[in-house]
Amino acid sequence: MKTKSILLSKSDYKFLSEHLDKAIMSDYNKSRLKEEVKNATLFDDDKLPEDVVSLHSEAKIQSTSNKQEFVFKLVLPKDADIKKQKVSIFAPISIALLGYQTGDLINWEMPDGIKEFKILSVRKLNENEL
């Protein structure tokens, strides 16, 4: 298990703290996210480093095993639309990515086991992309 604490904006921390118990997700993901949120390093919203995956950001990741790339936009559950690559902040991939930075390696539980991915880039979404 990684010991690096995740980086969160205070608004993301507040949102997660208020909604985590009601979120529909596996017990594994819920307990993992609760632990990471509890130990997170918090930043004022405008001070969060640009390359940190957060709510309303887009992350490009690559599988370390087969080099396949994926792009995900982390949004509120009500805005999720997989056809537009928008995933809920509570989706397993969002939980895996949240608070990590460009260059970090993350593990994501897939149907065929735990897979490792590298975060290639992160960018904040514009208002019209939400």
VMD Tcl script that draws the C-alpha trace (Angstrom):
set ca {
  {0.00 0.00 0.00}
  {1.28 3.47 -0.82}
  {2.26 5.66 2.10}
  {2.21 8.94 0.15}
  {-0.73 11.04 1.29}
  {-3.04 12.28 -1.44}
  {-3.41 15.99 -2.16}
  {-6.90 17.48 -1.98}
  {-8.43 20.90 -2.31}
  {-10.47 21.94 0.72}
  {-13.67 21.95 -1.39}
  {-13.03 18.37 -2.62}
  {-12.29 17.30 0.96}
  {-15.54 18.88 2.17}
  {-17.56 17.26 -0.64}
  {-16.04 13.83 -0.04}
  {-16.46 14.06 3.73}
  {-20.15 14.96 3.34}
  {-21.05 12.41 0.66}
  {-18.76 9.44 1.13}
  {-21.02 7.47 3.47}
  {-23.96 7.73 1.04}
  {-21.91 6.91 -2.06}
  {-22.61 3.63 -3.82}
  {-19.32 1.81 -4.18}
  {-17.64 -1.40 -3.08}
  {-16.61 -1.72 0.56}
  {-12.98 -2.01 -0.62}
  {-13.13 1.31 -2.48}
  {-15.10 3.08 0.25}
  {-12.66 2.06 2.99}
  {-9.67 2.93 0.79}
  {-11.06 6.36 -0.06}
  {-12.02 7.09 3.57}
  {-8.48 6.26 4.67}
  {-6.91 8.40 1.92}
  {-9.23 11.36 2.63}
  {-8.49 11.12 6.36}
  {-4.74 11.31 5.72}
  {-4.85 13.78 2.82}
  {-2.74 16.91 2.59}
  {-5.19 19.80 2.16}
  {-4.76 22.92 0.04}
  {-6.81 26.05 -0.45}
  {-8.65 25.52 -3.74}
  {-6.49 28.02 -5.65}
  {-3.26 26.58 -4.19}
  {-3.75 22.92 -5.21}
  {-0.96 22.04 -7.67}
  {-2.24 22.05 -11.28}
  {-1.15 18.45 -11.90}
  {-3.20 16.90 -9.08}
  {-6.25 14.83 -10.05}
  {-9.28 16.45 -8.43}
  {-12.97 16.95 -8.99}
  {-13.45 18.75 -12.33}
  {-10.12 17.66 -13.75}
  {-9.14 15.42 -16.65}
  {-6.54 12.70 -16.20}
  {-4.71 10.83 -18.93}
  {-3.37 7.50 -17.71}
  {-1.43 4.63 -19.24}
  {-1.37 0.96 -18.34}
  {2.15 -0.01 -17.26}
  {1.63 -3.52 -18.67}
  {0.35 -2.88 -22.22}
  {0.85 0.92 -22.64}
  {-2.87 1.44 -23.45}
  {-3.99 5.00 -22.69}
  {-7.26 6.23 -21.17}
  {-8.68 9.68 -20.48}
  {-11.15 10.35 -17.66}
  {-12.90 13.53 -16.53}
  {-13.83 13.47 -12.83}
  {-17.23 15.03 -12.26}
  {-20.09 15.06 -9.77}
  {-22.22 11.90 -9.89}
  {-25.12 13.80 -11.53}
  {-22.82 14.91 -14.40}
  {-21.33 11.49 -15.16}
  {-21.57 10.43 -18.82}
  {-19.21 7.67 -19.91}
  {-19.79 8.49 -23.61}
  {-18.14 11.87 -22.90}
  {-15.43 10.26 -20.72}
  {-17.04 11.86 -17.65}
  {-16.89 9.60 -14.60}
  {-18.37 10.10 -11.16}
  {-15.98 11.16 -8.43}
  {-17.11 7.94 -6.69}
  {-16.36 5.60 -9.64}
  {-13.54 3.10 -8.95}
  {-11.15 4.81 -11.38}
  {-11.82 8.20 -9.80}
  {-11.12 6.80 -6.35}
  {-7.88 5.31 -7.64}
  {-6.78 8.61 -9.23}
  {-8.04 11.22 -6.79}
  {-5.30 13.26 -5.14}
  {-2.42 11.80 -7.16}
  {-0.17 13.77 -9.52}
  {1.36 13.50 -12.97}
  {4.01 10.78 -12.88}
  {2.46 8.86 -9.97}
  {1.69 5.17 -10.28}
  {-1.75 4.04 -9.15}
  {-3.40 0.66 -8.75}
  {-6.91 0.12 -10.06}
  {-9.07 -2.89 -9.32}
  {-10.22 -4.29 -12.68}
  {-12.45 -7.34 -13.30}
  {-9.31 -9.40 -13.95}
  {-7.37 -8.16 -10.94}
  {-5.38 -5.15 -9.74}
  {-3.70 -3.27 -12.59}
  {-1.05 -0.56 -12.43}
  {-1.35 2.74 -14.30}
  {0.86 5.80 -14.62}
  {-0.68 9.28 -14.64}
  {0.59 10.94 -17.83}
  {-1.11 14.32 -17.53}
  {-3.74 16.22 -15.58}
  {-5.63 19.35 -16.53}
  {-8.43 21.34 -14.96}
  {-11.72 21.35 -16.85}
  {-13.14 24.62 -18.14}
  {-16.67 25.70 -17.16}
  {-18.06 24.67 -20.56}
  {-16.64 21.14 -20.18}
  {-18.50 20.37 -16.95}
}
mol new
graphics top color blue
foreach p $ca { graphics top sphere $p radius 0.5 }
foreach p [lrange $ca 0 end-1] q [lrange $ca 1 end] { graphics top cylinder $p $q radius 0.2 }
display resetview
